[in-house]
Amino acid sequence: MFGATLLLSLREIRRHLMRSFLTTLGIIIGVASVITMVTLGNGVTASISEDISSLGANVFIVVPVRSERGSPRPFDEADVAAISNQIAGIEVAAGSVAASATAFHNGQNWSTSVNGVNSDFLLAQSIDLAEGRRFTMAEESSGQNVCILGPKVREAIFVPDTSPVGAEMRLDSVSCTVIGVLEERGQGGGGSDEDNVVMMPLKTVQRRFTGNDNIQFFVAKYDAAYSSAVIQTGLVDLLRERRLLQEGQENDFNIFDTAQVNDALGSVIGALTAMVAAIASISLLVGGIGIMNIMLVSVTERTREIGIRLAIGALAREVRLQFLTEAVVLCCLGGLVGIVFAFGLSFGLAAAIDVPFIFDPAINILSFVFSAAMGIIFGYYPAKRASKLDPIDALRHE
């Protein structure tokens, strides 16, 4: 019986194809909107997580800030060494300085940033090399003129498809030997381009570019088995002691925990995505009301047909099932079209805003089930009304 009812429903939908399409438009738009919003939200979350992961996993980033004493007071190597040696759970701590410079090679020049780091810094921030090697301990301790290029610097001043490793180049007036090339990293904190950098040993940049022993900021990678809150408390206490801050004085430094930042941003984006998806789902309710409206019209148009069916022995529940099936089929077709439309729309928008396209089967299945439920909820009243018609009155209907 259900198979025959389904065929009758499909035949009725096909008889009024344009009307059926317009009726399901609300369902199509609702399903497409919800899926698109959730898919883009997942993509944005993944993109931000990837950007934060470029700062390293389980890493504290410590930067000086302006205090009541005036301009930010930089750190020094003794601060970094104390953090590494005196706080349990810290695996590695490393400082960094940066300066602007112009890179020269083979008649080409390119404006870039020179970052003074060491191998521990690369390890803490999970910075990988596409080719070449990292700095040796001897190069770091003696401040030799060796460098590791970012992908954009390599592309700008070196011949394509040739390895720059072993080549000589110049940063302003400082010559250096290329020993490696970084993997692509994209945008970093503050919108900086992590691919447009040249990394040199910390002492080299301090001596040849900044002219002092200051450290602009440092990173501290900690063991995930330890409590980050406990480590951060110890970090604050030690830095306050070393920087001679009295009780009641505000910290003249900030500490950022990449794990906490990632979790916080993920929670915010998840909440915003859920809110936008909830707003978009309102169109599903509008679509459901449209389904109920057109089914009531259909009951009125087919009153005589219903009377004939009831007169020749059809049961009220069979009439109710027929109209309920039509409503559910309309909503399911709208849901399927909406899913297909959402797939294309999500893919296009993800590419347009440069975030990964993450297909989520769960939200697609849930949207389809919800659209079918709309058919049951909003189709039940018209179906019940059709089944309650009196056969004699229905046969007299013009």
C-alpha positions as CSV (number, residue, x, y, z in Angstrom):
1,M,0.0,0.0,0.0
2,F,2.8,2.4,0.9
3,G,4.4,1.8,-2.6
4,A,1.2,2.7,-4.4
5,T,0.8,5.7,-2.2
6,L,4.3,6.9,-3.0
7,L,3.7,6.5,-6.7
8,L,0.5,8.5,-6.4
9,S,2.3,11.2,-4.5
10,L,5.1,11.4,-7.1
11,R,2.5,11.6,-9.9
12,E,0.7,14.4,-8.2
13,I,3.9,16.3,-7.7
14,R,4.8,15.9,-11.3
15,R,1.4,17.1,-12.5
16,H,2.1,20.5,-10.8
17,L,5.8,20.6,-11.2
18,M,6.3,24.4,-11.1
19,R,4.0,24.7,-8.0
20,S,5.8,21.9,-6.3
21,F,9.2,23.6,-6.9
22,L,8.0,26.9,-5.6
23,T,6.5,25.1,-2.6
24,T,9.8,23.4,-1.7
25,L,11.9,26.6,-2.3
26,G,11.7,27.5,1.4
27,I,13.0,24.0,2.3
28,I,15.7,24.2,-0.3
29,I,16.9,27.6,0.9
30,G,16.7,26.6,4.6
31,V,18.7,23.4,4.1
32,A,21.3,25.1,1.9
33,S,21.7,28.0,4.4
34,V,22.2,25.8,7.4
35,I,24.7,23.4,5.7
36,T,26.6,26.3,4.1
37,M,26.9,28.2,7.4
38,V,28.1,25.2,9.3
39,T,30.5,24.1,6.6
40,L,32.0,27.6,6.4
41,G,32.2,27.8,10.2
42,N,34.1,24.5,10.3
43,G,36.4,25.9,7.6
44,V,37.1,29.1,9.4
45,T,37.8,27.2,12.6
46,A,40.2,24.9,10.9
47,S,41.9,27.9,9.2
48,I,42.4,29.8,12.5
49,S,43.6,26.6,14.2
50,E,46.1,26.1,11.5
51,D,47.3,29.7,11.9
52,I,47.6,29.3,15.6
53,S,49.4,26.0,15.2
54,S,52.1,27.9,13.3
55,L,52.9,29.5,16.6
56,G,53.5,26.0,18.0
57,A,51.5,23.6,20.1
58,N,51.5,24.0,23.9
59,V,53.6,27.2,23.7
60,F,53.7,30.3,25.9
61,I,54.5,33.5,23.9
62,V,55.9,36.1,26.3
63,V,56.1,39.8,25.1
64,P,57.0,43.0,27.0
65,V,54.3,45.7,27.2
66,R,54.3,49.3,28.1
67,S,54.1,49.9,31.8
68,E,54.0,52.8,34.2
69,R,57.8,53.1,33.8
70,G,57.4,54.0,30.1
71,S,58.2,52.1,26.9
72,P,58.3,48.3,27.0
73,R,61.4,46.9,28.7
74,P,62.9,44.0,26.6
75,F,64.1,40.7,27.9
76,D,67.6,39.3,27.8
77,E,69.2,35.9,27.4
78,A,69.4,35.5,31.2
79,D,65.6,35.7,31.4
80,V,65.2,33.0,28.8
81,A,67.8,30.7,30.5
82,A,66.1,31.2,33.9
83,I,62.7,30.2,32.4
84,S,64.2,27.1,30.8
85,N,66.1,26.0,33.9
86,Q,63.9,26.9,36.8
87,I,60.3,26.1,35.8
88,A,59.2,22.4,35.8
89,G,57.4,21.4,32.7
90,I,59.2,23.8,30.3
91,E,60.8,21.7,27.6
92,V,62.5,24.5,25.8
93,A,62.6,28.3,25.8
94,A,64.1,30.5,23.1
95,G,64.2,34.2,22.4
96,S,63.8,36.2,19.1
97,V,64.6,39.6,17.7
98,A,63.6,41.0,14.3
99,A,64.7,43.8,12.0
100,S,63.8,45.0,8.5
101,A,66.3,44.5,5.7
102,T,66.7,44.3,2.0
103,A,67.8,40.9,0.6
104,F,70.1,41.0,-2.5
105,H,71.2,38.2,-4.8
106,N,72.1,37.9,-8.5
107,G,71.0,41.5,-9.2
108,Q,67.6,41.1,-7.5
109,N,66.4,42.7,-4.3
110,W,63.5,42.2,-1.9
111,S,62.3,43.8,1.3
112,T,62.0,41.3,4.1
113,S,62.3,40.8,7.8
114,V,65.5,39.3,9.4
115,N,64.6,37.2,12.5
116,G,67.2,36.3,15.0
117,V,66.4,32.8,16.4
118,N,68.1,29.5,17.3
119,S,67.2,25.9,16.7
120,D,65.2,25.7,19.9
121,F,63.0,28.5,18.6
122,L,62.3,26.5,15.4
123,L,61.5,23.4,17.5
124,A,59.2,25.3,19.9
125,Q,57.2,26.8,17.1
126,S,57.2,23.6,15.0
127,I,58.9,25.3,12.1
128,D,59.9,22.8,9.4
129,L,62.4,23.1,6.6
130,A,61.6,22.3,3.0
131,E,65.3,21.7,2.3
132,G,68.6,22.2,3.9
133,R,69.4,22.2,7.7
134,R,69.0,24.2,10.9
135,F,71.7,26.1,12.7
136,T,74.4,24.2,14.5
137,M,75.4,25.0,18.1
138,A,78.7,26.4,16.8
139,E,77.0,28.7,14.4
140,E,74.6,29.9,17.2
141,S,77.3,30.5,19.8
142,S,79.7,32.3,17.5
143,G,77.1,34.2,15.6
144,Q,78.1,33.1,12.1
145,N,76.6,34.6,9.0
146,V,74.4,31.8,7.9
147,C,70.7,32.1,7.0
148,I,67.5,30.2,6.3
149,L,65.1,31.7,3.7
150,G,61.4,31.9,3.7
151,P,59.6,30.7,0.5
152,K,58.7,34.2,-0.7
153,V,62.3,35.4,-0.4
154,R,63.6,32.4,-2.3
155,E,61.0,33.0,-5.0
156,A,61.8,36.7,-5.3
157,I,65.6,36.7,-5.6
158,F,66.7,33.2,-6.7
159,V,66.3,31.4,-10.0
160,P,63.2,29.2,-10.0
161,D,63.7,25.4,-9.8
162,T,67.2,25.8,-8.4
163,S,68.3,25.1,-4.9
164,P,69.6,28.2,-3.0
165,V,71.3,26.1,-0.4
166,G,75.0,26.9,-0.3
167,A,74.6,30.2,-2.3
168,E,75.8,33.5,-1.0
169,M,73.4,36.4,-0.6
170,R,73.3,39.8,1.2
171,L,71.0,41.4,3.7
172,D,71.7,45.1,3.6
173,S,75.5,45.1,4.0
174,V,75.7,41.7,5.7
175,S,76.7,38.7,3.5
176,C,75.5,35.3,4.5
177,T,75.4,31.7,3.3
178,V,72.1,30.0,2.7
179,I,71.8,26.8,4.6
180,G,68.1,26.0,4.3
181,V,64.6,27.0,3.1
182,L,61.5,27.1,5.3
183,E,58.2,25.3,4.6
184,E,55.3,27.6,3.7
185,R,53.6,28.9,6.9
186,G,51.2,31.7,5.7
187,Q,50.0,34.5,7.9
188,G,51.2,34.6,11.5
189,G,50.2,36.6,14.5
190,G,49.3,40.3,13.9
191,G,48.9,39.6,10.2
192,S,52.7,39.2,9.5
193,D,53.8,37.2,6.6
194,E,55.7,34.2,8.0
195,D,56.9,33.3,4.5
196,N,58.6,36.6,3.9
197,V,61.4,36.2,6.4
198,V,65.1,35.4,6.6
199,M,66.2,33.6,9.8
200,M,69.7,34.0,11.1
201,P,71.4,33.0,14.5
202,L,70.2,35.2,17.3
203,K,73.7,36.6,18.1
204,T,74.3,37.5,14.5
205,V,71.1,39.6,14.3
206,Q,71.9,41.2,17.6
207,R,75.4,42.1,16.6
208,R,74.9,43.1,13.0
209,F,71.3,44.5,12.9
210,T,69.9,45.6,16.3
211,G,73.2,46.5,17.9
212,N,72.3,45.3,21.4
213,D,71.6,42.1,23.4
214,N,67.9,42.7,23.9
215,I,65.3,40.0,23.1
216,Q,62.0,41.3,21.8
217,F,60.0,38.3,22.8
218,F,60.5,34.6,23.7
219,V,58.6,31.4,23.4
220,A,58.4,28.6,26.0
221,K,57.2,25.2,24.9
222,Y,55.8,23.1,27.8
223,D,55.0,19.5,28.4
224,A,51.3,18.8,27.8
225,A,51.3,16.4,30.8
226,Y,51.8,19.4,33.1
227,S,49.1,21.9,34.1
228,S,49.5,25.0,31.9
229,A,47.9,27.1,34.6
230,V,50.5,26.0,37.1
231,I,53.4,26.6,34.7
232,Q,52.0,30.0,33.7
233,T,51.8,31.0,37.4
234,G,55.4,30.0,37.9
235,L,56.4,31.9,34.8
236,V,54.7,35.1,36.0
237,D,56.3,34.8,39.5
238,L,59.8,34.3,38.1
239,L,59.6,37.1,35.6
240,R,58.2,39.5,38.2
241,E,61.1,38.6,40.5
242,R,63.7,39.0,37.7
243,R,62.2,42.3,36.5
244,L,62.0,43.7,40.1
245,L,58.3,44.3,40.1
246,Q,57.0,45.2,43.6
247,E,53.7,43.9,45.0
248,G,50.9,45.9,43.6
249,Q,52.7,46.8,40.4
250,E,51.1,45.5,37.2
251,N,53.0,43.1,35.0
252,D,55.1,44.7,32.3
253,F,54.7,41.7,30.1
254,N,51.9,39.6,28.6
255,I,51.8,35.8,28.3
256,F,49.8,34.1,25.6
257,D,49.0,30.4,25.7
258,T,48.5,29.1,22.2
259,A,46.4,26.1,23.4
260,Q,44.0,28.5,25.3
261,V,43.8,30.9,22.4
262,N,42.9,28.0,20.1
263,D,40.2,26.7,22.4
264,A,38.8,30.1,23.0
265,L,38.6,31.0,19.3
266,G,37.2,27.6,18.5
267,S,34.4,28.1,21.1
268,V,33.6,31.6,19.9
269,I,33.4,30.6,16.2
270,G,31.4,27.5,17.1
271,A,28.9,29.6,19.0
272,L,28.7,32.2,16.2
273,T,28.2,29.4,13.6
274,A,25.4,27.8,15.7
275,M,23.7,31.1,16.1
276,V,23.9,31.9,12.3
277,A,22.7,28.3,11.5
278,A,19.8,28.7,13.9
279,I,18.8,32.0,12.2
280,A,19.1,30.3,8.8
281,S,16.9,27.4,10.0
282,I,14.0,29.8,10.4
283,S,13.6,29.6,6.6
284,L,13.0,25.9,7.1
285,L,10.0,26.7,9.3
286,V,8.8,29.2,6.7
287,G,9.2,26.4,4.1
288,G,7.2,24.1,6.3
289,I,4.3,26.6,6.5
290,G,4.4,26.9,2.7
291,I,4.1,23.1,2.5
292,M,1.1,23.1,4.8
293,N,-0.5,26.0,2.8
294,I,-0.2,24.2,-0.5
295,M,-1.4,20.9,0.9
296,L,-4.5,22.6,2.2
297,V,-5.0,24.1,-1.3
298,S,-4.5,20.6,-2.7
299,V,-7.1,19.1,-0.4
300,T,-9.6,21.7,-1.6
301,E,-8.8,21.1,-5.2
302,R,-9.1,17.3,-4.9
303,T,-12.1,17.2,-2.6
304,R,-14.2,15.3,-5.2
305,E,-11.3,12.8,-5.8
306,I,-11.2,12.2,-2.0
307,G,-15.0,11.7,-1.9
308,I,-14.8,9.0,-4.7
309,R,-12.0,7.2,-2.9
310,L,-13.9,7.2,0.3
311,A,-17.1,6.1,-1.4
312,I,-15.5,3.1,-3.1
313,G,-14.1,1.8,0.2
314,A,-10.9,3.7,0.9
315,L,-10.2,4.0,4.6
316,A,-9.6,7.4,6.3
317,R,-6.1,6.4,7.3
318,E,-5.3,5.6,3.7
319,V,-6.4,9.1,2.6
320,R,-4.4,10.6,5.5
321,L,-1.3,8.5,4.5
322,Q,-1.5,9.7,0.9
323,F,-1.5,13.4,1.7
324,L,1.1,13.0,4.4
325,T,3.3,11.1,2.0
326,E,3.0,13.9,-0.5
327,A,4.1,16.4,2.1
328,V,7.0,14.3,3.2
329,V,8.1,13.6,-0.4
330,L,8.0,17.3,-1.2
331,C,10.1,18.1,1.8
332,C,12.6,15.3,1.1
333,L,13.0,16.4,-2.5
334,G,13.6,20.0,-1.2
335,G,16.1,18.7,1.3
336,L,18.0,16.7,-1.4
337,V,18.1,19.7,-3.7
338,G,19.2,21.9,-0.8
339,I,22.1,19.6,0.0
340,V,23.3,19.6,-3.6
341,F,23.0,23.3,-3.7
342,A,24.8,23.8,-0.4
343,F,27.7,21.6,-1.6
344,G,28.3,23.8,-4.6
345,L,27.8,27.0,-2.6
346,S,30.0,26.0,0.3
347,F,32.8,24.9,-2.0
348,G,32.7,28.2,-3.9
349,L,32.5,30.4,-0.9
350,A,35.3,28.5,0.9
351,A,37.5,29.1,-2.1
352,A,36.5,32.7,-2.3
353,I,37.4,33.5,1.4
354,D,40.4,31.1,1.3
355,V,39.4,28.6,4.0
356,P,39.4,24.8,3.7
357,F,36.2,23.1,2.5
358,I,35.3,20.5,5.2
359,F,32.5,18.2,4.2
360,D,30.5,17.3,7.3
361,P,28.2,14.2,6.7
362,A,26.5,14.7,10.1
363,I,25.0,18.1,9.3
364,N,23.9,17.0,5.8
365,I,22.1,14.0,7.2
366,L,20.6,16.0,10.1
367,S,19.4,18.7,7.7
368,F,17.7,16.0,5.5
369,V,16.1,14.3,8.5
370,F,14.9,17.7,9.7
371,S,13.4,18.6,6.3
372,A,11.5,15.2,6.3
373,A,10.3,16.0,9.8
374,M,9.0,19.3,8.5
375,G,6.9,17.3,6.0
376,I,5.4,15.2,8.8
377,I,4.8,18.2,11.2
378,F,3.3,20.6,8.6
379,G,1.7,17.9,6.4
380,Y,-0.3,16.2,9.2
381,Y,-3.0,18.8,9.6
382,P,-4.0,18.9,5.8
383,A,-3.8,15.1,5.7
384,K,-6.0,14.8,8.7
385,R,-8.5,17.3,7.2
386,A,-8.6,15.3,4.0
387,S,-9.3,12.1,5.9
388,K,-12.2,13.7,7.9
389,L,-14.2,14.7,4.8
390,D,-17.7,13.3,4.5
391,P,-17.9,11.3,1.3
392,I,-21.4,12.6,0.3
393,D,-20.4,16.2,0.9
394,A,-17.1,15.6,-1.0
395,L,-18.9,14.1,-4.0
396,R,-21.2,17.1,-4.2
397,H,-18.2,19.5,-4.3
398,E,-17.6,21.3,-7.5
